Amino acid sequence: MASTSLICDTQPWKDLKAHTEDIKKTHLRDLMNDKERCESMMVEFDGMFLDYSRQCATLETIDKLYKLAEAASLKQQINRMYSGEHINSTENRSVLHVALRAPRDAVINSDGKNVVPDVWNVLDKIKDFSEKVRNGSWVGATGKPLKDVIAIGIGGSFLGPLFVHAALQTDPEAVEFAKGRQLRFLANVDPIDVARNIAGLNPETTLVVVVSKTFTTAETMLNARTLREWISSALGPSAVAKHMVAVSTNLTLVEKFGIDPNNAFAFWDWVGGRYSVCSAVGVLPLSLQYGFSIVEKFLKGASSIDEHFRSAPFEKNIPVLLGLLSVWNVSFLGYPARAILPYSQALEKFAPHIQQVSMESNGKGVSIDGVPLPYEAGEIDFGEPGTNGQHSFYQLIHQGRVIPCDFIGIVKSQQPVYLKGEVVSNHDELMSNFFAQPDALAYGKTAEQLLKENVSQHLIPHKLLASYEHRVTVEGFVWGINSFDQWGVELGKSLATQVRKQLNASRTKSEPVEGFNFSTTTLLTRYLQASSDIPAEPPTLLPRI
Ligand SMILES: O=P(O)(O)OC[C@H]1O[C@H](O)[C@H](O)[C@@H](O)[C@@H]1O
């Protein structure tokens, strides 16, 4: 395609549009009766089993989607990503999160330099540091071992690590490694989140990890200053060197903040924040909690999917199929939402993480060349673990609207329970719902997708993660957008700066609210009036619970 042309102008897009009319006349119940169709809609790779037969699609649809992929130069785009080209053109950067989990001997170049040795230098440093903290050879300022970790970070510097932490919390092997330790995440600038994080913790035994790609994010930096104060007011300012470390691409600002650069763990601008869980962003806090060996397994699983995504033919390529089907659902069938439904409590934070990966990546209104899109890109992702969601929002999916669903099932439970006298084990009971719901939907009126996992427990999260990351990439490539920038978020940040300035000026110099629209002016004024009697408190006076 020429650089400013849009995918919707290509013949394959037009063919799919025309084909949509035929599909709308077809009932999924009838499609499900076609054994040959269903059989060819099942794909397996390395313990993952994808069944997309409950998608509102025929084999002809899939064939047309491959043609669309060709028109979007999908294969070439994937190759460009892996070879370190600056596909994030608006920020002039490579997109190489795959290098974060590449084997030590792999060669992945960015700007003519193999980045894999840099990746492994940091991983080795994390291994060394986390072992020292865990075995008590790195101690706090008063000589006590650091058994609790608070990771401060937001967005991509929070959601991925939280998702993996939640997944490992009940993994029998990981539980053993985490004995006597706690990992908490402080994301929100709301002081309530600070209070909750420090509740019950002693600064003497707490290590704070400040995680921020830019080291400028307002929320994270205020929370970092707040916990720096919490530590130094209790243990003296010199304690910061032993109790605070950082993960960032901006080591200059880390040092300026007062953290020894030797205690900083780097990553690089070719890692998007929302794709950074496999960098020190996730690896450091998770290694402190579970040990590096557990986290290394995570990296290996993700790497296996990376290789699959790069090399498998499209008809067997799980992320490509997931991505093309999503484009089909959004752009042709007109379904704007997608539910992510893991039948596993361990995956409770998967949907919130994918929300950022997907919605921040593909929620765009212009093509990568700045041309306004005449079609919608991105989808509204939401989800909850099954069966909880069944008692909440499923009714709307059953009878209200058509919402494509990802059902994610796990073959073996991390914590199997089989009560004497019960007909089935507790996990079987859960899985009964997993198998029943997609059919209830398919034979009712909706389209959805069934994704089953068949993989030992601690291998689950990274394969899912890498598959979903690449799905988002596939969608972005087909829609012709830049999935790797986030200018909308930047606008919100700069508006917050204006508000912050105004609040400061009004509070300290009684300046009237100016420069905002009528609504915001009214609200800001009322807020300032109603909160004027709240005294300023230094952070040390935050509640100690
Ligand atoms: O890691 P940081 O630089 O602190 O950024 C944290 C978050 O900030 C913004 O909201 C970006 O849109 C996110 O992509 C990013 O994950």
The ligand as a Tripos MOL2 file, in Angstrom:
@<TRIPOS>MOLECULE
LIG
   16    16     1     0     0
SMALL
NO_CHARGES

@<TRIPOS>ATOM
      1 O1          6.1580    4.4970   33.2490 O.co2     1 LIG1
      2 P1          5.7350    5.9270   33.1920 P.3       1 LIG1
      3 O2          6.6490    6.7670   32.3710 O.co2     1 LIG1
      4 O3          5.6020    6.4770   34.5960 O.co2     1 LIG1
      5 O4          4.3350    6.0050   32.5140 O.3       1 LIG1
      6 C1          3.1680    5.4650   33.0560 C.3       1 LIG1
      7 C2          2.0280    5.5780   32.0520 C.3       1 LIG1
      8 O5          1.9270    6.9520   31.7070 O.3       1 LIG1
      9 C3          0.9990    7.3040   30.6970 C.3       1 LIG1
     10 O6         -0.2850    7.1940   31.1810 O.3       1 LIG1
     11 C4          1.1490    6.4930   29.4550 C.3       1 LIG1
     12 O7          0.1010    6.7390   28.5900 O.3       1 LIG1
     13 C5          1.1920    5.0150   29.8000 C.3       1 LIG1
     14 O8          1.4560    4.2830   28.6300 O.3       1 LIG1
     15 C6          2.2700    4.7590   30.8010 C.3       1 LIG1
     16 O9          2.2980    3.3900   31.0890 O.3       1 LIG1
@<TRIPOS>BOND
     1     1     2 2
     2     2     3 1
     3     2     4 1
     4     2     5 1
     5     5     6 1
     6     6     7 1
     7     7     8 1
     8     7    15 1
     9     8     9 1
    10     9    10 1
    11     9    11 1
    12    11    12 1
    13    11    13 1
    14    13    14 1
    15    13    15 1
    16    15    16 1
@<TRIPOS>SUBSTRUCTURE
     1 LIG1         1 GROUP 0 **** ****
